Amino acid sequence: QVQLGESGGGLVQPGGSLRLSCVASGISFSIAGMGWYRQGPGKQRELVASITSGTTTTYADSVKGRFTLSRDNAKNTVYLQMNSLKPEDTAVYYCYTSWLRRAYWGQGTQVTVSS
């Protein structure tokens, strides 16, 4: 059974930082691509960042230079380091993977950027 568990969300002031974590189980993590999506209030879910099994990363234009996605295969975990946060980054952030032609999502973690 594939499971993705996110943590690390919270309330932060503009300009602040947060690090999200996603622990995966039920997959061969080292060969799996992983990603983070987010859904803000009244908005569609959008891709924030993704990482291949070979650690190639891609980012949405809106987060380039501020967010960094990394993975630790020994811990079956991906990390999303978010710096210089803006109010428009407020959203529920979801961890994602595609495994054996099926998509899997975590339960989401809320990130709120507000003064």
Beta strands, then each sheet from edge to edge (+ up, - down):
strand 1: 3-7
strand 2: 10-12
strand 3: 18-25
strand 4: 34-39
strand 5: 46-51
strand 6: 57-59
strand 7: 67-72
strand 8: 77-82
strand 9: 91-99
strand 10: 102-105
strand 11: 109-113
sheet 1: 1+ 3- 8+ 7-
sheet 2: 2+ 11+ 9- 4+ 5- 6+
sheet 3: 2+ 11+ 9- 10+
end
